[in-house]
């Protein structure tokens, strides 16, 4: 089939919000500052430049854009995976005005959501928030925060419409006008959310480290940052980083993909888990000239905040099924798909995530040697074949790796061995 590619221009979202300055990750002690790349300098000049960028983005998403068709490129693309029926239905229930103001670069609706508290960074007109508010149910809650006041107002005015449509007695969604790198100023407390999501917004923030630090702070232990964003194939030139249209179109502020792992480790997250990736094509001659050989990819990652423990052990796990919309098969990321009832060998990091997150009740987990009840299938894991490069995943035919189950080795699934 060939690589999955985004066509043409850009889709970010009239929700874009945020900014500041940044610097830059195994869950072993972090490298010394001299070993870390510098993402942005902390200086009066840098602060002024960040404020100017923030103002430009506010103008772009608050005044220049009014609906999806106003975007000049499609740097942000839809996730490669098929969308489960329950999520399609939730999205169809979103008010038309809210949906028209959507410009996200992926589907940021993870699995296992019932009763969860979720925070959406850069919630814009609220499309993802309203879909999630239906999925978490009346005992869950969704908070959206965005810096563009006009977008927050669009979201707020449709709260009653959605609660009545869902049959909820009281609203389970809140929208806040604020900055995603300053969640404390918005009144968001430590360890108050199970999941933090973001849909093609972090690339618009100069201080990406501060955004990730804030997400880590507000997550409960075992919580997850599940987000889609745009990444670059290498460090970009100053010309690209200061180009107003490229910033607004989600390219100028894209992070070099390897720097995400550095930032995540420095802050305390587990290593990033790649979920989906799609190559972006630029069909604008002027923008192509400025970008040169730099390539871009739209990718979805999971970052987990786990308790600080010793080295994790490899384990065997069996998915018990039962997660809504994923009863028979859970595509956890680009490297692991769990079929109900199958025994799978997993590395220590994956085992720790499954043991200490909201996914724990859905799995039987034993360290290697303890043994699990017999199942119809089992697989041996080879850690050296774990895929972390979003460009590599995006270039695989049909992104098939992300759909492979451990029980069907071969092809892109040659990393698994059936026994």
BARO-215760 format. One record per residue (C-alpha): residue number from 1; residue in three letters; x, z, y. Coordinates in steps of 0.05 Angstrom, whole numbers, plus 5000, padded with zeros to 4 digits. Each point is the difference from the previous one (the first is absolute). Layout:
<recs>
REC, num, residu, u, w, v
REC, NUM, ALA, X, Z, Y
...
</recs>
This chain:
<recs>
REC, num, residu, u, w, v
REC, 1, UNK, 5000, 5000, 5000
REC, 2, UNK, 5058, 5012, 5047
REC, 3, UNK, 5012, 5055, 5051
REC, 4, UNK, 4942, 5034, 5035
REC, 5, UNK, 5006, 4982, 5073
REC, 6, UNK, 4966, 5018, 5064
REC, 7, UNK, 4981, 4939, 5041
REC, 8, UNK, 5011, 4990, 5074
REC, 9, UNK, 4993, 5054, 5050
REC, 10, UNK, 4985, 5072, 4999
REC, 11, UNK, 4950, 5053, 4982
REC, 12, UNK, 5017, 5069, 5020
REC, 13, UNK, 4939, 5034, 5028
REC, 14, UNK, 4969, 5017, 5065
REC, 15, UNK, 5016, 5069, 4979
REC, 16, UNK, 5072, 4997, 5016
REC, 17, UNK, 5023, 5062, 5030
REC, 18, UNK, 5065, 5034, 5009
REC, 19, UNK, 5072, 5013, 5018
REC, 20, UNK, 5065, 5037, 5019
REC, 21, UNK, 5076, 4993, 4975
REC, 22, UNK, 5031, 5010, 4928
REC, 23, UNK, 5057, 5012, 4955
REC, 24, UNK, 5009, 4997, 4936
REC, 25, UNK, 5001, 5038, 4852
REC, 26, UNK, 4997, 5035, 4864
REC, 27, UNK, 4972, 5066, 5011
REC, 28, UNK, 5071, 5025, 4999
REC, 29, UNK, 5028, 5027, 5066
REC, 30, UNK, 4993, 4946, 5053
REC, 31, UNK, 5061, 4962, 5025
REC, 32, UNK, 5036, 5024, 5061
REC, 33, UNK, 4978, 4970, 5066
REC, 34, UNK, 5062, 4956, 5001
REC, 35, UNK, 4976, 4967, 4935
REC, 36, UNK, 4932, 4983, 5028
REC, 37, UNK, 4980, 4937, 5038
REC, 38, UNK, 4976, 5009, 5071
REC, 39, UNK, 4930, 4973, 5010
REC, 40, UNK, 4995, 5017, 5073
REC, 41, UNK, 5043, 5039, 5048
REC, 42, UNK, 4975, 5064, 5033
REC, 43, UNK, 5014, 4987, 5073
REC, 44, UNK, 4962, 4992, 5066
REC, 45, UNK, 5009, 4925, 4995
REC, 46, UNK, 4973, 4998, 4929
REC, 47, UNK, 4941, 5045, 5019
REC, 48, UNK, 4983, 4955, 5059
REC, 49, UNK, 5003, 4939, 4955
REC, 50, UNK, 4955, 5034, 4949
REC, 51, UNK, 4949, 5016, 5054
REC, 52, UNK, 5001, 4928, 5024
REC, 53, UNK, 4990, 4976, 4928
REC, 54, UNK, 4942, 5048, 4991
REC, 55, UNK, 4967, 4974, 5063
REC, 56, UNK, 5009, 4928, 4977
REC, 57, UNK, 4968, 5015, 4932
REC, 58, UNK, 4942, 5038, 5032
REC, 59, UNK, 4987, 4940, 5045
REC, 60, UNK, 5006, 4951, 4942
REC, 61, UNK, 4952, 5036, 4954
REC, 62, UNK, 4954, 5029, 5053
REC, 63, UNK, 4992, 4939, 5046
REC, 64, UNK, 5032, 4937, 4973
REC, 65, UNK, 4968, 5005, 4931
REC, 66, UNK, 4926, 5010, 4989
REC, 67, UNK, 4992, 4975, 4929
REC, 68, UNK, 5041, 4975, 4941
REC, 69, UNK, 5000, 4926, 5021
REC, 70, UNK, 5038, 5018, 5064
REC, 71, UNK, 5063, 5014, 4961
REC, 72, UNK, 5055, 4948, 5007
REC, 73, UNK, 5033, 5009, 4932
REC, 74, UNK, 4982, 5029, 4931
REC, 75, UNK, 5060, 5045, 4988
REC, 76, UNK, 4953, 5050, 4969
REC, 77, UNK, 4966, 4978, 4936
REC, 78, UNK, 4951, 5025, 4949
REC, 79, UNK, 5026, 5038, 4940
REC, 80, UNK, 5016, 4959, 4939
REC, 81, UNK, 4959, 5041, 4951
REC, 82, UNK, 4927, 4986, 4983
REC, 83, UNK, 4955, 5049, 5037
REC, 84, UNK, 4960, 5047, 4954
REC, 85, UNK, 4925, 4993, 5004
REC, 86, UNK, 4988, 5069, 5029
REC, 87, UNK, 5048, 4986, 5058
REC, 88, UNK, 4969, 4931, 5013
REC, 89, UNK, 4932, 5033, 5005
REC, 90, UNK, 5027, 5054, 5047
REC, 91, UNK, 5030, 4947, 5046
REC, 92, UNK, 4935, 4961, 5000
REC, 93, UNK, 4964, 5062, 5028
REC, 94, UNK, 5044, 5002, 5062
REC, 95, UNK, 4965, 4981, 5065
REC, 96, UNK, 5011, 4928, 5023
REC, 97, UNK, 5031, 5018, 5067
REC, 98, UNK, 5050, 5046, 4966
REC, 99, UNK, 5019, 4947, 4949
REC, 100, UNK, 5010, 4947, 5053
REC, 101, UNK, 5053, 5042, 5034
REC, 102, UNK, 5041, 5006, 4935
REC, 103, UNK, 5071, 4972, 4998
REC, 104, UNK, 5034, 5039, 4943
REC, 105, UNK, 5057, 4973, 4957
REC, 106, UNK, 4978, 5027, 4933
REC, 107, UNK, 4949, 5042, 4964
REC, 108, UNK, 5016, 5073, 5011
REC, 109, UNK, 4949, 5031, 4955
REC, 110, UNK, 5036, 5036, 4943
REC, 111, UNK, 4970, 5028, 4936
REC, 112, UNK, 4971, 5069, 4983
REC, 113, UNK, 4966, 5015, 5066
REC, 114, UNK, 4941, 5046, 4985
REC, 115, UNK, 4998, 5061, 5045
REC, 116, UNK, 5066, 4982, 5033
REC, 117, UNK, 5019, 5012, 5073
REC, 118, UNK, 5030, 4936, 5028
REC, 119, UNK, 5034, 4984, 5066
REC, 120, UNK, 5004, 4928, 5024
REC, 121, UNK, 5058, 4986, 5048
REC, 122, UNK, 4980, 4946, 5049
REC, 123, UNK, 4927, 4997, 4979
REC, 124, UNK, 4978, 4950, 5052
REC, 125, UNK, 4927, 4982, 4996
REC, 126, UNK, 4993, 5043, 4937
REC, 127, UNK, 4990, 4950, 4944
REC, 128, UNK, 5044, 5035, 4949
REC, 129, UNK, 4975, 5068, 5022
REC, 130, UNK, 4927, 4983, 4988
REC, 131, UNK, 5015, 4969, 4932
REC, 132, UNK, 5040, 5062, 4981
REC, 133, UNK, 4947, 5048, 5026
REC, 134, UNK, 4951, 4971, 4950
REC, 135, UNK, 5051, 5004, 4943
REC, 136, UNK, 5022, 5072, 5012
REC, 137, UNK, 4927, 5023, 5002
REC, 138, UNK, 4967, 5055, 5040
REC, 139, UNK, 5050, 5053, 4978
REC, 140, UNK, 5059, 4958, 5024
REC, 141, UNK, 5019, 4982, 5071
REC, 142, UNK, 5034, 4943, 5036
REC, 143, UNK, 5034, 5004, 5068
REC, 144, UNK, 5022, 4939, 5039
REC, 145, UNK, 5050, 5004, 5058
REC, 146, UNK, 5016, 4942, 5047
REC, 147, UNK, 5032, 4994, 5068
REC, 148, UNK, 4955, 4944, 5025
REC, 149, UNK, 4940, 5035, 5031
REC, 150, UNK, 4955, 4939, 4998
REC, 151, UNK, 5010, 4995, 4924
REC, 152, UNK, 4984, 5074, 4990
REC, 153, UNK, 4936, 4991, 5040
REC, 154, UNK, 4978, 4942, 4955
REC, 155, UNK, 5013, 5043, 4939
REC, 156, UNK, 4963, 5061, 5027
REC, 157, UNK, 4937, 4965, 5020
REC, 158, UNK, 4985, 4980, 4927
REC, 159, UNK, 5007, 5068, 4967
REC, 160, UNK, 4925, 5012, 4996
REC, 161, UNK, 4988, 4930, 4972
REC, 162, UNK, 5048, 5011, 4942
REC, 163, UNK, 4979, 5071, 4983
REC, 164, UNK, 4927, 4977, 4996
REC, 165, UNK, 5020, 4941, 4957
REC, 166, UNK, 5039, 5045, 4952
REC, 167, UNK, 4944, 5052, 4999
REC, 168, UNK, 5047, 5056, 5024
REC, 169, UNK, 4969, 5061, 5032
REC, 170, UNK, 5059, 5011, 5048
REC, 171, UNK, 5056, 4955, 5025
REC, 172, UNK, 5064, 5002, 4957
REC, 173, UNK, 5040, 4956, 5047
REC, 174, UNK, 5034, 5016, 5067
REC, 175, UNK, 5036, 4955, 5050
REC, 176, UNK, 5054, 5025, 5047
REC, 177, UNK, 5033, 4966, 5060
REC, 178, UNK, 5074, 5016, 4991
REC, 179, UNK, 5068, 4978, 4976
REC, 180, UNK, 5022, 4996, 4928
REC, 181, UNK, 5069, 5027, 5016
REC, 182, UNK, 4969, 5060, 5036
REC, 183, UNK, 4949, 5026, 4950
REC, 184, UNK, 5012, 5072, 5021
REC, 185, UNK, 4977, 4984, 5071
REC, 186, UNK, 4936, 4972, 4970
REC, 187, UNK, 4987, 5067, 4965
REC, 188, UNK, 5017, 4978, 4930
REC, 189, UNK, 5028, 5060, 4961
REC, 190, UNK, 5054, 5007, 4947
REC, 191, UNK, 4983, 4983, 4928
REC, 192, UNK, 4927, 4983, 5016
REC, 193, UNK, 4992, 4932, 4965
REC, 194, UNK, 5003, 4975, 4928
REC, 195, UNK, 5015, 4928, 5021
REC, 196, UNK, 5026, 4965, 5062
REC, 197, UNK, 4988, 4925, 5006
REC, 198, UNK, 5024, 4948, 5050
REC, 199, UNK, 4983, 4926, 5004
REC, 200, UNK, 5052, 4958, 5035
REC, 201, UNK, 5012, 5049, 5057
REC, 202, UNK, 5067, 5035, 4989
REC, 203, UNK, 5037, 4935, 5017
REC, 204, UNK, 4971, 5006, 5070
REC, 205, UNK, 5032, 5068, 5011
REC, 206, UNK, 5072, 5003, 5025
REC, 207, UNK, 5011, 5070, 4972
REC, 208, UNK, 4984, 4988, 4927
REC, 209, UNK, 5037, 5061, 4977
REC, 210, UNK, 4956, 5045, 5042
REC, 211, UNK, 4937, 4967, 4972
REC, 212, UNK, 5023, 5013, 4929
REC, 213, UNK, 5020, 5071, 5017
REC, 214, UNK, 4931, 5014, 5028
REC, 215, UNK, 4967, 4970, 4938
REC, 216, UNK, 5044, 5044, 4956
REC, 217, UNK, 4982, 5062, 5042
REC, 218, UNK, 4924, 4991, 4995
REC, 219, UNK, 5000, 4983, 4925
REC, 220, UNK, 4987, 5053, 4949
REC, 221, UNK, 5052, 5009, 4944
REC, 222, UNK, 4983, 4946, 4949
REC, 223, UNK, 4971, 4957, 5056
REC, 224, UNK, 5013, 4927, 5012
REC, 225, UNK, 5014, 4951, 5056
REC, 226, UNK, 4970, 4934, 4977
REC, 227, UNK, 5013, 4945, 5050
REC, 228, UNK, 5007, 4925, 5012
REC, 229, UNK, 5049, 4973, 5050
REC, 230, UNK, 5046, 4942, 5018
REC, 231, UNK, 5074, 5001, 4981
REC, 232, UNK, 5059, 4957, 5019
REC, 233, UNK, 5054, 4971, 4955
REC, 234, UNK, 5056, 5027, 5044
REC, 235, UNK, 5012, 5038, 5065
REC, 236, UNK, 4971, 4959, 5057
REC, 237, UNK, 5032, 4977, 5065
REC, 238, UNK, 4985, 5030, 5068
REC, 239, UNK, 4965, 4935, 5019
REC, 240, UNK, 4950, 5009, 4943
REC, 241, UNK, 4990, 5074, 5013
REC, 242, UNK, 4985, 4990, 5074
REC, 243, UNK, 4954, 4939, 4991
REC, 244, UNK, 4930, 5023, 5023
REC, 245, UNK, 4960, 4951, 4958
REC, 246, UNK, 5041, 5016, 4937
REC, 247, UNK, 4988, 5074, 5012
REC, 248, UNK, 4925, 4990, 5009
REC, 249, UNK, 4998, 4955, 4939
REC, 250, UNK, 5033, 5054, 4956
REC, 251, UNK, 5068, 4965, 4991
REC, 252, UNK, 5044, 5025, 5057
REC, 253, UNK, 4996, 5073, 4977
REC, 254, UNK, 5005, 4988, 4925
REC, 255, UNK, 5047, 5046, 4964
REC, 256, UNK, 5057, 4973, 4957
REC, 257, UNK, 4972, 5013, 4931
REC, 258, UNK, 5059, 5040, 4974
REC, 259, UNK, 4995, 5048, 5058
REC, 260, UNK, 4933, 5026, 4976
REC, 261, UNK, 5035, 5034, 4941
REC, 262, UNK, 5051, 5031, 5047
REC, 263, UNK, 4946, 5028, 5046
REC, 264, UNK, 4958, 5025, 4941
REC, 265, UNK, 5058, 5039, 4970
REC, 266, UNK, 5021, 5030, 5066
REC, 267, UNK, 4930, 5026, 5012
REC, 268, UNK, 4989, 5027, 4930
REC, 269, UNK, 4954, 4949, 4967
REC, 270, UNK, 5012, 4975, 4929
REC, 271, UNK, 5030, 4929, 4996
REC, 272, UNK, 4951, 4947, 5024
REC, 273, UNK, 4958, 4969, 4945
REC, 274, UNK, 4986, 4926, 5013
REC, 275, UNK, 4928, 4980, 4985
REC, 276, UNK, 4989, 4929, 5025
REC, 277, UNK, 5038, 4949, 5042
REC, 278, UNK, 4985, 4932, 5032
REC, 279, UNK, 5047, 4953, 5036
REC, 280, UNK, 4983, 4983, 5072
REC, 281, UNK, 5008, 4929, 5027
REC, 282, UNK, 5005, 4986, 5075
REC, 283, UNK, 4970, 4934, 5022
REC, 284, UNK, 5017, 5004, 5073
REC, 285, UNK, 5061, 4960, 5021
REC, 286, UNK, 5018, 5045, 5059
REC, 287, UNK, 4995, 5064, 4959
REC, 288, UNK, 5039, 4967, 4943
REC, 289, UNK, 5056, 4985, 5049
REC, 290, UNK, 5004, 5073, 5022
REC, 291, UNK, 4996, 5027, 4929
REC, 292, UNK, 5054, 4955, 4971
REC, 293, UNK, 5016, 5018, 4927
REC, 294, UNK, 4963, 5066, 5001
REC, 295, UNK, 4944, 5002, 4948
REC, 296, UNK, 4941, 5047, 4997
REC, 297, UNK, 4956, 5030, 4947
REC, 298, UNK, 4935, 5039, 5001
REC, 299, UNK, 5007, 5057, 4950
REC, 300, UNK, 4962, 5062, 4977
REC, 301, UNK, 5038, 5063, 4981
REC, 302, UNK, 4984, 5070, 4975
REC, 303, UNK, 5040, 5060, 5024
REC, 304, UNK, 4987, 5067, 4967
REC, 305, UNK, 5014, 5069, 5027
REC, 306, UNK, 5017, 5043, 4940
REC, 307, UNK, 5021, 5073, 4992
REC, 308, UNK, 5076, 5011, 5002
REC, 309, UNK, 5021, 5008, 4927
REC, 310, UNK, 5060, 4985, 4957
REC, 311, UNK, 5015, 4932, 4969
REC, 312, UNK, 4938, 4969, 4968
REC, 313, UNK, 5000, 4983, 4926
REC, 314, UNK, 4977, 4935, 4968
REC, 315, UNK, 4932, 5008, 4968
REC, 316, UNK, 4948, 4966, 4957
REC, 317, UNK, 4932, 4993, 5032
REC, 318, UNK, 4931, 4978, 4978
REC, 319, UNK, 4948, 4979, 5051
REC, 320, UNK, 4934, 5033, 4982
REC, 321, UNK, 4959, 4952, 5043
REC, 322, UNK, 4942, 5021, 5043
REC, 323, UNK, 5026, 4984, 5070
REC, 324, UNK, 4943, 4964, 5036
REC, 325, UNK, 5011, 4925, 4999
REC, 326, UNK, 5060, 5007, 4955
REC, 327, UNK, 4969, 5030, 4938
REC, 328, UNK, 5037, 4955, 4950
REC, 329, UNK, 5063, 4984, 5037
REC, 330, UNK, 5038, 5030, 5059
REC, 331, UNK, 5049, 4954, 5036
REC, 332, UNK, 5042, 5055, 5031
REC, 333, UNK, 5052, 4956, 5033
REC, 334, UNK, 5041, 4937, 4988
REC, 335, UNK, 5037, 5032, 4941
REC, 336, UNK, 4947, 5041, 4964
REC, 337, UNK, 4932, 4982, 4974
REC, 338, UNK, 4967, 5052, 4955
REC, 339, UNK, 4946, 4980, 4950
REC, 340, UNK, 4952, 5052, 4976
REC, 341, UNK, 5025, 5033, 4936
REC, 342, UNK, 5069, 4966, 4999
REC, 343, UNK, 5064, 5042, 4997
REC, 344, UNK, 5052, 4980, 5052
REC, 345, UNK, 5071, 5024, 5012
REC, 346, UNK, 5012, 5014, 5074
REC, 347, UNK, 5061, 5020, 5040
REC, 348, UNK, 5007, 5070, 5028
REC, 349, UNK, 4978, 4981, 5071
REC, 350, UNK, 4936, 4967, 4975
REC, 351, UNK, 4986, 5060, 4954
REC, 352, UNK, 5008, 5048, 5059
REC, 353, UNK, 4952, 4959, 5042
REC, 354, UNK, 4947, 4999, 4945
REC, 355, UNK, 5008, 5075, 4985
REC, 356, UNK, 4997, 5024, 5072
REC, 357, UNK, 4950, 4955, 5034
REC, 358, UNK, 4924, 4989, 4998
REC, 359, UNK, 5012, 4954, 4939
REC, 360, UNK, 5020, 5058, 4954
REC, 361, UNK, 4930, 5012, 4970
REC, 362, UNK, 4998, 4926, 4979
REC, 363, UNK, 5062, 5004, 4956
REC, 364, UNK, 5027, 5035, 4938
REC, 365, UNK, 5074, 5012, 5015
REC, 366, UNK, 5055, 5024, 4953
REC, 367, UNK, 5076, 5000, 5006
REC, 368, UNK, 5035, 4952, 4953
REC, 369, UNK, 5005, 5034, 4931
REC, 370, UNK, 4937, 5043, 5006
REC, 371, UNK, 4957, 4942, 4978
REC, 372, UNK, 4929, 4980, 5018
REC, 373, UNK, 4939, 4985, 4958
REC, 374, UNK, 5006, 4932, 4965
REC, 375, UNK, 4975, 4941, 5040
REC, 376, UNK, 4991, 4926, 4986
REC, 377, UNK, 5060, 4980, 5041
REC, 378, UNK, 5064, 5028, 5028
REC, 379, UNK, 5055, 4974, 5044
REC, 380, UNK, 5073, 5015, 5015
REC, 381, UNK, 5021, 5002, 5072
REC, 382, UNK, 5065, 4970, 5027
REC, 383, UNK, 5013, 5029, 5069
REC, 384, UNK, 5052, 4948, 5018
REC, 385, UNK, 4944, 4948, 5006
REC, 386, UNK, 4959, 5037, 5052
REC, 387, UNK, 4983, 4953, 5057
REC, 388, UNK, 5009, 5027, 5070
REC, 389, UNK, 5012, 4936, 5041
REC, 390, UNK, 4934, 4975, 5030
REC, 391, UNK, 5029, 4930, 5010
REC, 392, UNK, 5017, 4997, 4926
REC, 393, UNK, 4929, 5022, 4981
REC, 394, UNK, 4968, 4951, 5049
REC, 395, UNK, 5040, 4942, 4971
REC, 396, UNK, 4978, 5014, 4928
REC, 397, UNK, 4947, 4950, 4977
REC, 398, UNK, 4932, 5029, 5016
REC, 399, UNK, 5030, 5069, 5011
REC, 400, UNK, 4986, 5008, 4926
REC, 401, UNK, 5045, 5061, 4991
REC, 402, UNK, 4950, 5043, 5038
REC, 403, UNK, 4946, 4983, 4949
REC, 404, UNK, 5040, 5008, 4936
REC, 405, UNK, 4981, 5054, 4951
REC, 406, UNK, 5052, 5036, 4958
REC, 407, UNK, 4967, 4975, 4937
REC, 408, UNK, 5012, 4927, 5015
REC, 409, UNK, 5076, 4992, 5005
REC, 410, UNK, 5032, 4934, 5016
REC, 411, UNK, 5007, 4955, 5061
REC, 412, UNK, 5001, 5043, 5062
REC, 413, UNK, 4985, 5059, 4955
REC, 414, UNK, 5065, 4993, 4961
REC, 415, UNK, 5017, 5069, 5028
REC, 416, UNK, 4952, 5029, 4949
REC, 417, UNK, 5009, 4999, 4925
REC, 418, UNK, 4940, 5007, 4954
REC, 419, UNK, 5007, 5043, 4938
</recs>
